């Protein structure tokens, strides 16, 4: 509910937004923690490589990430952990699938509720329900989409000489 309180403080309008398919663009084989454990079990090489492996951050990289500015520093005790950059681990890209996005009805806020934790929690619950509703809607629509996979989309678009995109659903 913290972001709702901050939005209310400035009277900002919240636009609930849902997206489906983005998380399926990659397959994570090892989390950052698993990758680090794996690297720690590997024996050290008796020589130095003339290049840096992509999944081995240097001390300079770690220092640079530590010095990145934080948008909400000091808001609460766990915020530094939440906003700290996390290494993505080891992953591979998947065959591109269609992604789906939807914006839901705007939700207005008011500075009058910024200090009312219960009102902010109720507004947060409303935003959360809108996002979850949007995700459910997109999941149902994706199941009905004959062009959700890459190959049917490419065939459709190729038959039109690249002049027409594969159709999507009407919201």
Residue pairs with C-beta under 8 A, 6 or more apart in sequence:
1 117
1 120
1 121
1 123
1 124
2 75
2 76
3 124
4 14
4 109
4 120
4 121
4 123
4 124
4 127
5 114
5 115
5 117
5 120
6 12
6 72
7 13
7 14
7 109
8 109
8 110
8 111
8 112
8 113
8 114
8 120
8 123
9 111
9 114
10 111
11 109
11 110
11 111
12 109
13 106
13 107
13 108
13 109
14 106
14 107
14 108
14 109
14 123
14 127
15 103
15 104
15 106
15 107
16 103
16 104
16 105
16 107
16 127
16 130
16 131
16 134
17 101
17 102
17 103
17 104
17 131
17 134
18 101
18 102
18 104
18 131
18 132
18 133
18 134
18 135
18 137
18 138
19 99
19 100
19 101
19 102
19 138
20 99
20 100
20 101
20 135
20 138
20 139
20 142
21 97
21 98
21 99
21 100
21 142
22 99
24 94
24 97
25 93
25 94
25 96
25 97
25 99
26 91
26 92
26 93
26 94
27 91
27 92
27 94
28 88
28 89
28 90
28 91
29 89
29 90
29 91
29 92
30 38
30 89
30 90
31 89
32 86
32 87
32 88
32 89
33 89
34 89
35 55
35 87
35 89
35 90
39 56
52 58
55 87
55 89
55 90
57 65
57 87
65 84
65 85
68 85
70 79
70 80
70 83
71 83
72 79
72 83
73 79
73 80
73 83
95 150
96 150
97 148
97 149
97 150
98 142
98 145
98 147
98 148
98 149
98 153
98 168
100 138
100 141
100 142
100 168
101 138
102 134
102 137
102 138
102 171
104 130
104 131
104 133
104 134
105 130
107 123
107 126
107 127
107 130
109 123
113 119
113 120
113 123
114 120
141 169
142 148
144 169
145 168
145 169
146 152
147 153
147 156
147 166
147 167
147 168
152 166
153 166
156 164
156 166
157 164
157 165
157 166
